[in-house]
Amino acid sequence: MTFQFNFTIEDQFTTLGDGVLTLDSSKESSATESGKGTQRDRKCPTAAFVVPSNHLLKTTSLENSDPSQDSDSPLSSTKGPGDLEPGKNQPCLRVAKEHAMPEDVKKVLENKVREMLPGLQQVRLSVVKNSLLKGNFPGESLSSHSDLIPGVYEGGLKIWECTFDLLAHFTKAKVNFAGKKVLDLGCGSGLLGIFAFKVGAREVHFQDYNSLVIDEVTLPNFLGNSTLEDEENDVKEQVVKRCRKSRVAQELAKCRFFSGEWSEFCKLVLSSEELFVKYDFILTSETIYNPDYYSALHQTFLQLLGKHGRVLLASKAHYFGVGGGVHLFQKFVQERDVFETRILEVIDEGLKRYLIEMTFKYPS
Ligand SMILES: C[S@@+](CC[C@H](N)C(=O)[O-])C[C@H]1O[C@@H](n2cnc3c(N)ncnc32)[C@H](O)[C@@H]1O
């Protein structure tokens, strides 16, 4: 199997070699003049944040590319977060919405270049090539050297390194996703959910804070890893082709995509089906960096995890700048006395990283 990854954001964002997004300050001031980038918005920018519907996807040639050398590669942006900006406010309640599967799935992948992710034995994954990503978040821009801006952009445009830790763990620990309902929470690239889907999960939901991330990153990656293209290449005969297409469409329908803040996302999914079936697995990587979000995150686990479900969480030990990290989060969880936490793995190279399992303490 293969994973793919792609995104390009234009206008206000420029991307530095390490995948860091920077602000074009001239655009920021004009946004302020037009009333979009005001202090009020900055405090809770949700209202001003409208993702443009016509953002462009661009790709670059993969010729001669070596992911490890390529500053434009998604694999090159897996260094530590460095300097996250401290969260000063409670999370904004960015309204959640569901993203429809594009009607013309082939079009989403048109002119995209795929890049294989190395080192995964069980499942071959690829990402659509992450060409220079420049984005337009009207009224808001990413400040220099920021991996995220709390309440505006929460980091989903790049692949964070704990995602790779968790992917490796799935294989090593032979985590069985077959027939399970899975949520990739704070999905960004969506690789965790895509992996689960490829190894037989019955249903996978993807959630990211930013709508743009879902449209430009998660969905293209998901579709790039779906069987659609292989099927079409293999089969020439029209009738058979149609049958296969509809089978693939049925497969794709098992996945749903959401953007929005966590508590809003909970409300949306819980109200979207009369008898909402809770998740067997909630997979989440690098989502505990900001203590301001712990309450919403904990509440999400509480509301959406099945009684005997498991949260598989990956995190750096500490996030400098924002202040969150494993110790603080575990303390938060212990104080609430709802979940048991168990450390599955400690990766002690570079910045220390943890893989943690959470299960209900009193499942019955
Ligand atoms: C640092 S990124 C990690 C992305 C991805 N999981 C990875 O490992 O590459 C954190 C993700 O958590 C999500 N997130 C963070 N805070 C959130 C909040 N308060 N509400 C909803 N989503 C949030 C964002 O969507 C973002 O993509």
The ligand as an SDF file (V2000), in Angstrom:
LIG
                    3D

 27 29  0  0  0  0  0  0  0  0999 V2000
    0.1720   19.8380   15.5040 C   0  0  0  0  0  0  0  0  0  0  0  0
   -1.1290   19.3790   14.4700 S   0  0  0  0  0  0  0  0  0  0  0  0
   -0.8730   17.6560   14.2730 C   0  0  0  0  0  0  0  0  0  0  0  0
   -1.4050   17.1550   12.9750 C   0  0  0  0  0  0  0  0  0  0  0  0
   -1.2810   15.6490   12.7640 C   0  0  0  0  0  0  0  0  0  0  0  0
   -2.0050   14.9000   13.7650 N   0  0  0  0  0  0  0  0  0  0  0  0
    0.1430   15.2010   12.7160 C   0  0  0  0  0  0  0  0  0  0  0  0
    0.6200   14.5510   13.6610 O   0  0  0  0  0  0  0  0  0  0  0  0
    0.8060   15.4610   11.7240 O   0  0  0  0  0  0  0  0  0  0  0  0
   -2.4720   19.4240   15.6370 C   0  0  0  0  0  0  0  0  0  0  0  0
   -3.8240   19.0900   15.0490 C   0  0  0  0  0  0  0  0  0  0  0  0
   -4.7990   19.0850   16.0870 O   0  0  0  0  0  0  0  0  0  0  0  0
   -5.9790   19.7400   15.6820 C   0  0  0  0  0  0  0  0  0  0  0  0
   -6.4140   20.6020   16.7740 N   0  0  0  0  0  0  0  0  0  0  0  0
   -5.6390   21.1990   17.7010 C   0  0  0  0  0  0  0  0  0  0  0  0
   -6.3800   21.8930   18.5590 N   0  0  0  0  0  0  0  0  0  0  0  0
   -7.6740   21.7450   18.1760 C   0  0  0  0  0  0  0  0  0  0  0  0
   -8.9260   22.2040   18.6910 C   0  0  0  0  0  0  0  0  0  0  0  0
   -9.0040   22.9710   19.7810 N   0  0  0  0  0  0  0  0  0  0  0  0
  -10.0430   21.8270   18.0480 N   0  0  0  0  0  0  0  0  0  0  0  0
   -9.9780   21.0370   16.9650 C   0  0  0  0  0  0  0  0  0  0  0  0
   -8.8320   20.5700   16.4310 N   0  0  0  0  0  0  0  0  0  0  0  0
   -7.6940   20.9110   17.0410 C   0  0  0  0  0  0  0  0  0  0  0  0
   -5.6430   20.5340   14.4500 C   0  0  0  0  0  0  0  0  0  0  0  0
   -6.5450   20.2060   13.4770 O   0  0  0  0  0  0  0  0  0  0  0  0
   -4.2590   20.1060   14.0380 C   0  0  0  0  0  0  0  0  0  0  0  0
   -4.2330   19.5300   12.7710 O   0  0  0  0  0  0  0  0  0  0  0  0
  1  2  1  0
  2  3  1  0
  2 10  1  0
  3  4  1  0
  4  5  1  0
  5  6  1  0
  5  7  1  0
  7  8  2  0
  7  9  1  0
 10 11  1  0
 11 12  1  0
 11 26  1  0
 12 13  1  0
 13 14  1  0
 13 24  1  0
 14 15  1  0
 14 23  1  0
 15 16  2  0
 16 17  1  0
 17 18  1  0
 17 23  2  0
 18 19  1  0
 18 20  2  0
 20 21  1  0
 21 22  2  0
 22 23  1  0
 24 25  1  0
 24 26  1  0
 26 27  1  0
M  CHG  2   2   1   9  -1
M  END
$$$$
